[in-house]
Amino acid sequence: MTGEALLLKYEGLIASIAKKVAESFHCVKYDEYGLTEYSKQLLDDLKSEGTVELLRLIQSKEYDKSKGEFSTYIYPHVKGVMRRYLEKNMGVLSVSKNAMDLIRKIQQDYSLGKPAEEIAEEYNVPIEAVYRYANYNTHFFSVNDAFPDEHAENPYEHMTTKDNHPADKIVNKKICVELLKELFDSLSEKDRAILGHAFGVFGYEKKTLDEIACEEMMKPDGVEKAKKAALKRLKKKYPDSKLKLWQDIYKAVMGIK
């Protein structure tokens, strides 16, 4: 069975596991209209974590048919990553609705390239809080720089907020971001530092070329060349990455040309 077929087949199981895990952490809440927006967002996050794990299990080819059904094999793995996600993020998930709204606004502005100083001034928060809030959930950097030309029109390229796009697109964006982070982490420490600071992502404070040059003991034009070289190395890793596989699967499943 193809990767696309497996993802479709176990989509319901992943959703079911996500709800059970969320309920075990007392994170599923209802209002007069059904699930609260908070609960819907949380379940989407858990489903994306589970989908990434399912993709990893499909790629690993470690499943042994003689030891039981594939669903039995993936269940503890998917449940485990979801539980770890909640354990890691419970401090964030437990903040008030107003605080969570503020965090999401800051994340959106930061991911769109707005300077941290301007965000801090607009929302009247310390600049340190901007960096902390921005990194509660991984955000993407210059997507078009990270992919070959044929992927310039990625299905998640224009997604910005959860209010404007269907849940499947939001989940797709989150998965792509997580897999891009995995690709990013495969680079050398120096490449990560230069790209991270240049784009202000994945936990790195955004800095100017002059600031990076001073920190790395390089000339500004040397930093620019190093940034281009790092992006080139990132693109070289892309064709054999989980990110490329996921994008191909998503496009096939969604019927995107």
N, C-alpha and C positions, 0 to 999 in steps of 0.2 A: 504494500500500500504506500502511496506517495506521501511526502511530508504534508502537502496541502490537504489530502484526504484525512490524515491522522489528526491534524489540527481541527478540522471540521467535526470529525467523529467525537473528539473528546472535549469540545467546547462546552457542552452541557455539564460534563463531569467537573471541569475546572470551575465553572460557575457555582456548582453545588458545593465543592470543597471550600471555595471562597466564603460562601455564606456561613457554612458550619464553623470555619475558623474565626470569622468575625463575631459570630454569636458566642463562641467560647471565650472571647475577650470582652463580651458585653458591648460590642461596638455597633450593633444593628439597632437602629431606632426608627420608630414610625410616627407619623403625624396623621392628621385627618385625611391626607391625600395618598397615604401609603408610605413607602420608604422616604426618609428625609434626604435632602440633597447631600448632606454630610455622609450618610450611609451609602448612597449611590456612588459617590466619589470614591469612598473607601473600597467598596466592592470592585469598582473598575480598577483601582490600584492593585488589589489582590489578584484579580484575574490576569492582569498584565504580568505580574510576577510569576504566576503559575504558567502562563503561556511561554514565557522566556525559558522556564525550567523544562517544560515539555519539549521545546525546540532543542534544548541542550541534550535531553535524553534521546531524542530522535537521532541527533548527529553523533552521539557517542557510540551507538550501535552495540551497547553493552547488554541489551535485553536478551534473555535466554528463554525461548519459547517453552522449553521443557520444564521451566520453573513456575508456570502459571500464565494467566492472562496479562496482556499488556497494561490493562487498566489497574490490575492489582499491583503491578510493578511500579507504575508512575505515581500511584496514590500517595505513599509516604513521602516521596520526593517533593511532589507539588505541595502537599500539606506542610512539609518542613520549611520550604522557602517562604510560604505565606506567614507562618508563625514567626519566623525570624524577622520578617519585614515588620510585623506588628510590634514585636519585642523591641526592635531598634527604633521604631518611630512613635511609640506610645506617648512620649513626652510631647511630640508635635500634635498627635491626634487628640490629646486631651485638652488642648487650649480652647478658649471660648470661641464662639462663632465669629464675633467681631475681630478677634485676634487672627483667626484663620483667614478671614476675608482680607485683612491687611497683608498677611503673609503672601497670599495668592496674588494680590495686586503688585507687591514688590517683586515677586518672582516673574510675573509677566513683563513688567517694565525692564527688569534686569536682563531677561532672556532676549528682549528686543534691542538691547544695546544701550539703554539709557544709563548715563554715568551714575555711579553709586552716590556721589555727592549730591546730585540733583534729586535722586530718590529720597535720600535722607532728609533733605530740606523740604521736599513736597509733603512727606508723611510725618515730619517732625520726629524722627527717630535717629539715634546715633548711627554713624556710618558703619560701626562694627555690627550693629543689628541688621543692617542691610545685607552684609555679606553672610551673616548667619542664617537669616531667613531665606536668602536666595539659594542656599545650599541644602535646605531641608529636603527638597526634591531635585533630582538631577535635572539640569537644563541643557539645551543644545547650543553649540556654537557654530556659526557660519556654515550651515548645512551644505550650501552649494560649494563651499571650498573643500568639503570633505568627501565628495563623491565625484565619479567620472561624469562627463558631460551628459551622457545618456540618462542620468538620474537627476538632471537639473530640475525636473518637475516632479519631485517626490510627492506622494499623496498627502503627507503630513506637513508639507512646506509652509502652507498658509494657516495652519492651526495655531490659534493663540489662546483662546479661553474655552472652558468647558461649556459655556452657555451658547456658543455659536455652532457647535459641531456635534454630530451623532457620537454616541458612546464608543462605537467600534473604531472611529477615527482617532478619538482621544487615546484609547488603549493602544492603537497602532503607533501613535506618536511616542507614547511612553516607552514602548518596547524598543522602538528605533533609537531613542535617546539612550536607553540602558545598554543596548548593543554597541552604540557609538562610543559610549564610555569605556566599554570593554576593549574596543579597538584602540581607543586613545591610551588606555593603560598598558597596551602592549609595546608602546613606543619607549625609547630610552628616557631616563630621568631628565636629561637636558632638553630633549624634544618636547616632553610633557610640560616642562617649566616654561619654555619659550611660547608654545602654543597656548598653554593655560593662561599665562599672564597677558599675552597679546589679545586674547579674546575674552578674558575675564570669566573663565568657566571651570567647572569640575573642581571647585574648591580653591581656585587660584584668584587672587585679587587682580583686577584689570589694571595694567600699567602701560605707560607710554613706551615707545621704542627707546627713548633716552634712559628711562628708569630701568628697563630690562637690560640695556647695554651696561649700565653702571653695575647692576647686580651680577651679571654674567661676565663682567670684565671684557666687554666687546665694544666695537664701534656700532653706532646706530645702523649703518648700512649693512654691517655684518649680521646684526640681529634680523634685519629684513630678509637677507639671503638665507639665514638659518631657519626662519619661519617658513619660507617657501620650500626649503629642502625637507623640513619636517612634514609639511603637508603632502609633499610628493611621496614620502615614505608611508604616510598614512593611506594615501590613495593606492599605493602598491599592495598594501595588505588587504584592501577592501574586497577584491574579487573572490578571495577564498574565505571571507569572514562570515560569521553568523548573521551580521547585518545584511549582507548581500542576499544570503539565503532567505532570511525573513522577508525582505522586500519583494523578492521574486514570488514567494508563497503568497504574500498579501495581495500582490497585484493579480495573481492567478485566481485566488479565491474571490476577490472583489470584481474581477472582470475588467481591470484597468489595463489599457493598452500600453 
